[in-house]
Amino acid sequence: MGSTGPLAAFLVVSTAVLGGATVAYYEESLPTTMNPLFARSMVDFRSHELVFDRLFYRSAITNELRSRVVLKYEKLDGGQNIKVYLKPGIKWHDGEPLKGSDVCFTINAMLNEKTASPIAKPYREAIASCVADDKEASALITFKRLFYEPRERLGFSILPAHMFSGTLVTPDSEFSQRPVGTGAMKGSAGKREVRFEAYANAHHSARVEVLSLAESVDPFVQVRTLINAGVHGLVAVSPGLRSDVSASDDVALKSYDLRSWWFVALNTKKAPLTDTKVRQALNNSIDRSALRELTIGVDPEDTNPPCEFVSGPFVQSSPYYNRSVLVTERSNLSKATDLMKQAGATQQNGKWLYKGAIINLKIGIAAPLELEAKDLLNQLGNQLQQAGFDREVYKISADDWSLKAVSGQLGDYDLLIGKWSFGLVEDVNPLFQTRSGTKGALNIFNYSDKTTDELLARYEAARTDTEARDAYHELHALLAENLPYLFLWKLDTKSAWRNEVRNNTIAPYYYFTEFDGWKLEEG
């Protein structure tokens, strides 16, 4: 999109509202839906956080588990049941009172297999049932197994039962455009913007009267519009443009922790990647430092780069990250060569052959990632080609990624480049479990390993933080050896907001969790 048409129209609107009580900001896209059951993108999750309350959330300041809607809770039967009592006086945006039956309705809607909700899987795996008592404003939630901290499994947004005719909820209803929540803001989605208006409630008192979300345009235009006071904020600033923002006295960069990490999934079902030594050879063929410099623009001398390498399926700030497992930062082609020969491969004219055939890797990437790391697909392919592997590269649309890649339906690929982000629970079990029933729901190439499954079962059975941490530390080490993934990095996301937007605490993953404290100081 260029700098005319929709952009010009928005610039006129945003310039006008800066003189009023509206805070305007750019997102990477408009939300795909305003119904949290059908959230598919980070834009969706961020938008829903303004309109709805989650039953439990983590404080962006203390990281402790909290709830704005729960007055008290009781953990029963060692954690297999939890009973929550709701605070009095909380109302939906249409004036109806929040009830325990709303909590149970939301759970039952997710448990209904006919509700095609992309966020429902972990709740279906964890929750057995919910019984409400509206007289005492409570909900008794029963889990399928014991959890040492069951509140972590209850981070869903609560829906109003009275707005639906049954627990079969569809994504194309009017509710997806004009939602009713209990959050700090009422929301309505248009074709070019989403408008949020403050709603005073017993548990919320937003200081920003109106918030206006517009779809992103060219990153350079975004930054110039922000610096020139055309908008108040950008959710994500491209690494290459951060110096421009930093040079402005009127704008501040703020860190946004997506709790996400990037990876290259390897098809362990497809020869020659069935051989661990071949996977290890690929790991030693990649120069992560050069790849980061070429795609994100990281200066190799930068002591505080915008992304950090990871050696396993957690970010370095996670308690589950095993620091004894070192990152393979630079390529080691001699080691890669030795590993390929151990696997029985031979070289001919600089190309690797396996069982007499040239190794040709089909590589795909979730297309939106190339907006964050420009040309990552080709640069990774070039490195592997220089190491002796032929390659074909493809971009996979966001829809195909969410519908096919994560459900294990792209088995004709050898490598898939993607990114995982985590919210309330850092549960990687669905990524690596052997796919069976509801298990392994996000297992991209249907990886299966007995020892891996045993460690994942230990994590599920953990009753203390220490037990959970120990199981995942061992998992980290095992995956770094087995390499169903080549682990890349966590990219440091930076937001930018004008100085007149005050107290704008940004919560990890959900962004607007602490939005009540945000305010606009007009000059």
C-alpha positions in Angstrom: 0.0 0.0 0.0 1.3 3.4 -0.9 1.0 6.8 0.7 -2.3 7.7 -0.9 -5.9 6.4 -0.7 -6.6 4.7 2.7 -3.3 6.1 4.2 -4.1 9.7 3.2 -7.6 9.3 4.7 -6.3 8.0 7.9 -3.7 10.7 8.2 -6.4 13.3 8.0 -8.4 11.6 10.7 -5.5 10.9 13.0 -4.2 14.5 12.7 -7.6 15.8 13.8 -8.0 13.4 16.7 -4.7 14.4 18.3 -6.4 17.6 19.4 -9.1 15.6 21.2 -9.1 12.7 23.6 -8.5 10.0 21.1 -5.3 8.0 21.0 -4.5 6.6 17.6 -2.1 3.9 16.8 -0.9 1.6 14.0 -1.1 -2.2 14.0 0.4 -4.6 11.5 -3.2 -5.4 10.3 -6.8 -5.1 11.4 -8.1 -7.8 13.7 -9.4 -10.9 11.9 -12.2 -11.1 14.5 -13.4 -9.4 17.7 -14.6 -12.7 19.1 -11.8 -14.1 21.3 -12.8 -17.7 20.6 -11.6 -17.2 17.1 -8.3 -15.3 17.7 -5.7 -16.3 15.2 -3.2 -13.4 15.3 -1.3 -11.3 17.8 -3.4 -8.3 16.6 -6.5 -10.3 17.6 -5.1 -11.1 21.1 -4.1 -7.5 21.7 -7.5 -6.1 20.6 -9.4 -8.6 22.7 -7.5 -7.6 25.8 -9.1 -4.2 25.6 -12.7 -5.5 25.3 -12.7 -8.6 27.4 -11.5 -9.7 30.8 -9.6 -13.0 31.1 -10.5 -15.1 34.1 -6.8 -15.0 35.2 -3.8 -13.2 33.9 -0.2 -12.4 34.9 0.7 -8.9 36.1 3.0 -7.1 33.7 4.7 -5.6 36.7 5.0 -8.5 39.3 4.3 -11.5 37.0 2.0 -12.8 39.7 -1.3 -14.5 38.8 -4.2 -12.1 39.2 -7.9 -11.6 38.2 -10.0 -8.5 37.9 -13.2 -10.4 38.0 -12.6 -13.1 40.7 -13.2 -12.1 44.3 -11.7 -15.3 45.7 -11.0 -18.9 44.7 -10.7 -22.3 46.3 -8.4 -25.0 45.0 -10.0 -28.3 45.7 -8.9 -31.9 45.5 -5.2 -31.0 45.1 -5.9 -28.9 42.1 -8.3 -31.0 40.1 -11.1 -28.6 40.9 -11.1 -24.9 41.4 -14.1 -22.8 42.5 -14.1 -19.1 41.6 -16.4 -16.5 43.2 -17.0 -13.4 41.0 -16.7 -9.8 42.2 -20.1 -8.1 42.6 -21.2 -5.1 40.4 -19.3 -6.0 37.2 -21.4 -5.4 34.1 -21.2 -6.3 30.5 -21.0 -3.4 28.0 -24.8 -3.8 27.4 -25.5 -3.4 31.2 -26.2 -7.0 32.0 -24.5 -8.4 35.1 -21.5 -10.7 34.9 -22.5 -14.2 36.2 -20.9 -17.5 37.0 -22.9 -19.0 34.2 -21.0 -16.7 31.8 -17.7 -18.4 32.9 -19.2 -21.8 32.4 -20.8 -20.8 29.1 -17.4 -19.8 27.8 -15.9 -23.1 28.9 -18.7 -25.1 27.4 -18.5 -23.2 24.1 -14.8 -24.2 23.9 -15.5 -27.8 24.9 -18.2 -28.0 22.2 -16.3 -29.8 19.4 -18.5 -28.1 16.8 -17.2 -24.7 17.9 -14.3 -24.3 15.4 -12.2 -22.3 17.8 -8.4 -22.2 17.2 -7.7 -21.4 20.8 -9.9 -24.1 22.3 -7.5 -27.1 22.1 -5.5 -26.5 25.3 -8.7 -25.9 27.2 -10.3 -29.1 25.8 -7.2 -31.0 26.9 -7.3 -29.5 30.4 -10.9 -28.9 31.4 -13.5 -31.6 32.0 -16.6 -29.5 33.0 -17.9 -26.4 34.7 -20.9 -25.9 37.0 -22.3 -22.5 37.8 -24.2 -21.2 40.8 -25.5 -17.7 39.9 -27.0 -17.2 43.4 -23.5 -17.2 44.9 -21.9 -15.9 41.7 -19.6 -18.9 41.4 -18.3 -21.4 38.9 -16.8 -24.8 39.8 -14.3 -25.9 37.2 -13.2 -29.5 37.0 -10.0 -30.5 35.3 -9.1 -33.7 33.6 -6.1 -34.2 35.8 -4.3 -32.5 38.6 -2.5 -29.2 38.0 -0.1 -27.8 40.6 -1.3 -24.3 39.5 -4.7 -24.7 37.9 -5.2 -20.9 37.5 -2.6 -20.9 34.7 -5.0 -23.0 32.7 -7.8 -20.4 33.0 -6.4 -17.5 30.9 -9.4 -17.4 28.6 -11.5 -14.3 27.8 -15.0 -14.5 29.3 -18.0 -14.3 26.9 -21.6 -13.2 27.7 -23.9 -16.2 27.6 -26.9 -14.0 27.0 -25.5 -12.9 23.6 -25.6 -16.5 22.2 -28.3 -19.0 21.6 -26.2 -22.0 22.5 -22.6 -23.3 23.1 -22.1 -23.8 19.3 -20.5 -20.4 18.5 -19.7 -19.5 14.9 -17.1 -17.0 13.7 -19.4 -15.1 11.3 -21.9 -13.7 13.8 -22.5 -10.0 14.4 -20.7 -10.5 17.7 -17.4 -10.8 15.8 -17.8 -7.2 14.6 -19.7 -5.7 17.6 -18.5 -7.5 20.7 -19.9 -7.2 24.2 -17.3 -7.7 26.9 -16.5 -6.5 30.5 -13.1 -5.0 29.6 -12.0 -1.4 29.9 -13.1 -0.5 26.4 -16.1 -1.2 24.1 -15.0 -2.1 20.6 -16.4 -2.0 17.1 -14.7 -3.1 13.9 -14.9 -1.1 10.7 -13.3 -1.6 7.3 -10.4 0.7 8.0 -10.2 1.0 11.7 -11.3 -0.5 15.0 -12.7 2.0 17.5 -12.5 1.5 21.2 -14.5 3.6 23.7 -14.0 3.7 27.5 -16.7 1.9 29.6 -16.8 2.7 33.3 -17.3 -0.5 35.4 -16.9 -1.7 38.9 -13.4 -3.1 38.1 -12.2 -0.8 35.3 -11.8 2.9 34.9 -9.9 3.7 31.7 -8.5 7.2 31.4 -8.3 7.2 27.6 -11.7 8.0 26.2 -11.2 6.7 22.7 -8.6 4.4 21.2 -8.3 4.1 17.4 -6.5 1.2 15.7 -5.6 1.5 12.0 -3.9 -1.0 9.8 -0.2 -0.6 9.2 1.2 0.7 5.9 4.8 0.9 4.8 7.1 0.8 7.9 8.9 4.0 6.8 5.6 5.9 6.4 4.5 4.6 9.8 7.6 6.0 11.5 7.4 9.4 9.7 3.7 9.6 10.6 4.4 8.9 14.3 7.3 11.4 14.5 5.2 14.1 12.7 2.4 13.6 15.3 0.0 11.9 12.8 -0.5 9.0 15.2 0.4 8.4 18.9 1.9 5.0 18.6 3.2 2.0 16.7 2.9 -1.5 18.1 5.9 -2.8 16.3 8.9 -0.8 14.9 11.1 -2.5 12.3 14.6 -3.0 13.6 16.1 -0.9 10.7 14.0 2.1 11.7 14.5 2.1 15.4 17.4 4.6 15.2 15.1 7.1 13.5 12.6 6.8 16.3 15.3 7.1 19.0 16.5 10.3 17.4 13.2 12.0 18.1 12.7 13.8 21.4 9.0 13.4 21.1 8.8 9.6 20.9 10.0 6.8 23.2 10.8 3.2 22.2 9.3 0.6 24.6 10.1 -3.1 24.8 7.3 -5.5 24.0 7.9 -9.1 25.1 6.1 -11.4 22.8 7.6 -14.5 24.6 8.2 -15.8 21.2 11.1 -17.7 19.5 11.9 -18.5 15.9 12.7 -22.0 14.5 13.3 -24.1 11.5 11.2 -27.3 11.9 12.8 -30.4 10.3 10.7 -33.2 8.7 12.0 -36.2 10.7 9.7 -38.5 8.8 11.3 -37.8 5.4 14.7 -39.1 4.3 17.5 -38.1 4.7 16.2 -36.0 7.7 15.2 -39.3 9.4 18.9 -39.5 10.3 19.9 -37.4 13.4 23.4 -36.9 12.0 21.9 -35.2 8.9 19.9 -32.9 11.1 22.9 -32.1 13.2 24.9 -31.4 9.9 22.2 -28.9 8.9 22.5 -27.3 12.3 26.2 -26.8 11.8 25.7 -25.5 8.3 23.8 -22.5 9.4 25.6 -19.3 10.5 23.1 -17.7 12.8 25.1 -14.6 13.4 25.4 -13.9 9.7 21.8 -14.8 9.1 20.7 -12.4 11.8 22.9 -9.6 10.4 21.6 -10.1 6.8 17.9 -10.4 7.6 17.3 -8.2 10.7 20.2 -5.8 10.2 21.9 -6.6 13.5 25.4 -5.1 13.9 27.7 -7.9 14.9 29.4 -5.4 17.3 26.1 -4.5 19.0 26.3 -5.4 22.7 22.6 -5.2 23.0 21.2 -6.6 19.7 17.4 -6.6 19.0 17.4 -10.4 19.1 19.1 -13.1 21.1 19.9 -16.6 20.1 18.2 -19.6 21.7 19.3 -23.2 21.9 15.9 -24.7 22.7 12.2 -24.1 22.8 12.1 -21.3 25.3 13.2 -17.7 25.5 16.3 -17.0 27.7 14.2 -15.2 30.3 12.1 -18.3 30.9 12.7 -20.5 34.0 12.5 -23.5 31.6 15.5 -22.4 29.5 18.5 -24.7 30.1 21.5 -22.4 30.1 23.9 -25.4 30.0 22.9 -26.0 26.4 25.0 -23.8 24.2 23.9 -22.1 21.0 25.5 -23.1 17.7 26.1 -19.4 16.7 28.5 -19.9 13.8 28.6 -22.5 11.1 31.1 -25.3 11.3 31.2 -26.8 7.8 34.0 -29.3 8.5 31.9 -30.7 11.3 28.9 -30.7 9.1 30.9 -32.7 6.5 32.0 -35.3 9.0 28.4 -35.8 10.2 27.1 -36.2 6.6 29.7 -38.8 5.9 28.9 -40.6 9.1 25.3 -40.7 7.8 26.4 -42.3 4.6 26.2 -39.3 2.3 28.7 -38.6 -0.4 29.7 -35.4 -2.2 29.8 -34.9 -5.9 30.7 -31.6 -7.5 30.1 -29.8 -4.2 26.7 -31.3 -3.7 25.5 -33.9 -1.1 24.1 -37.2 -2.3 22.1 -39.6 -0.1 21.6 -43.1 -1.4 22.8 -41.9 -4.8 20.3 -39.0 -5.1 21.1 -35.3 -4.8 19.7 -33.9 -1.6 17.1 -31.2 -2.6 15.4 -29.5 0.4 12.0 -28.0 0.0 11.9 -25.1 2.4 8.9 -22.9 3.4 8.3 -19.9 5.6 5.3 -18.4 7.2 5.1 -15.4 4.9 4.4 -12.7 7.6 7.8 -13.4 9.2 9.6 -11.9 6.2 8.2 -8.5 7.3 10.2 -8.9 10.5 13.3 -10.6 9.1 13.6 -9.5 5.4 14.6 -12.2 3.0 15.1 -14.8 5.7 13.9 -17.6 3.5 16.4 -16.9 0.7 19.3 -16.2 3.0 18.8 -19.5 4.9 18.5 -21.3 1.6 21.7 -19.7 0.4 23.6 -20.9 3.4 22.4 -24.4 3.0 23.2 -24.4 -0.7 26.8 -23.2 0.1 27.0 -26.2 2.4 26.1 -28.5 -0.4 22.4 -28.9 -0.2 20.1 -28.0 -3.1 17.0 -26.2 -2.1 13.6 -24.9 -3.3 12.0 -22.0 -1.4 8.3 -21.1 -0.9 6.3 -18.6 1.1 3.3 -20.0 2.9 0.3 -17.7 3.5 -0.9 -17.0 7.0 -4.1 -19.0 6.4 -2.2 -22.1 5.1 0.3 -21.8 8.0 -2.4 -21.8 10.6 -4.6 -24.4 8.9 -2.1 -26.8 7.4 1.4 -26.3 8.8 0.6 -26.4 12.5 -1.7 -29.3 12.0 0.9 -31.5 10.3 -0.5 -31.4 6.8 2.6 -30.1 5.0 4.6 -33.2 5.0 5.9 -32.7 1.5 8.2 -30.0 2.9 11.6 -30.7 4.4 12.0 -27.5 6.4 9.5 -25.0 7.7 10.5 -21.6 9.2 8.1 -20.3 11.8 7.6 -18.6 15.2 5.8 -19.6 18.4 4.5 -17.1 20.9 3.3 -18.0 24.4 0.8 -16.4 26.7 -0.1 -17.4 30.3 1.3 -20.9 30.0 4.7 -21.8 28.4 3.5 -25.3 27.5 5.5 -26.7 24.6 4.0 -30.2 24.9 1.6 -29.8 21.9 4.7 -29.0 19.7 6.6 -32.1 20.4 4.2 -34.8 21.7 3.6 -37.8 19.4 0.4 -36.8 17.7 -2.5 -38.9 19.1 -6.0 -37.8 19.8 -5.7 -34.3 21.3 -2.0 -34.7 22.0 0.6 -33.2 19.6 -1.9 -30.8 18.2 0.8 -28.3 17.0 3.4 -30.9 16.0 4.3 -29.5 12.6 6.0 -32.6 11.1 4.5 -35.2 13.4 7.8 -35.8 15.3 7.7 -38.8 17.6 10.3 -39.9 20.1 9.7 -42.1 23.2 12.1 -40.3 25.5 10.7 -36.9 24.5 7.1 -38.2 25.3 8.3 -39.4 28.7 9.8 -36.0 29.6 6.6 -34.2 28.4 4.6 -36.6 30.6 6.8 -35.7 33.5 6.0 -32.0 32.9 2.3 -32.7 32.8 2.5 -34.7 36.1 4.6 -32.0 37.9 3.1 -30.8 41.2 5.7 -28.1 41.9 7.6 -25.5 40.0 10.8 -27.4 40.5 9.5 -30.6 39.0 8.1 -28.8 36.0 11.4 -26.9 35.5 13.5 -30.1 35.8 11.4 -31.9 33.2 11.7 -29.0 30.7 15.4 -28.5 31.3 16.0 -32.2 30.3 13.6 -31.7 27.4 15.6 -28.7 26.2 18.9 -30.7 26.2 17.3 -33.7 24.5 15.8 -31.5 21.7 19.1 -29.8 21.1 20.5 -33.3 20.4 17.6 -34.8 18.4 16.9 -31.6 16.5 13.3 -31.8 15.3 13.9 -28.0 15.2 16.8 -25.8 14.4 16.3 -23.2 17.1 17.1 -19.6 15.9 16.3 -16.6 18.1 14.0 -14.5 20.0 13.4 -11.2 18.2 13.1 -8.2 20.5 10.0 -6.4 19.6 9.9 -2.6 20.1 6.9 -0.4 20.2 7.0 3.4 19.9 4.7 5.9 21.6 4.6 9.6 21.7 5.6 11.2 25.0 2.1 12.6 25.6 0.8 9.0 26.1 1.7 8.4 29.8 1.8 5.4 32.1 1.6 3.1 29.1 2.8 -0.1 30.7 3.0 -2.8 28.0 2.2 -6.3 29.1 4.0 -9.3 27.6 2.1 -11.0 24.8 -1.3 -9.4 25.4 0.0 -5.8 25.4 -3.0 -3.9 26.9 -3.5 -5.8 30.1 -2.7 -2.7 32.2 -4.5 -0.3 30.0 -6.5 1.3 32.8 -3.4 3.3 33.8 -2.7 4.7 30.3 -3.6 8.4 29.9 -3.2 11.2 27.3 -1.6 14.4 28.5 -2.5 17.0 25.8 -0.3 20.1 25.4 
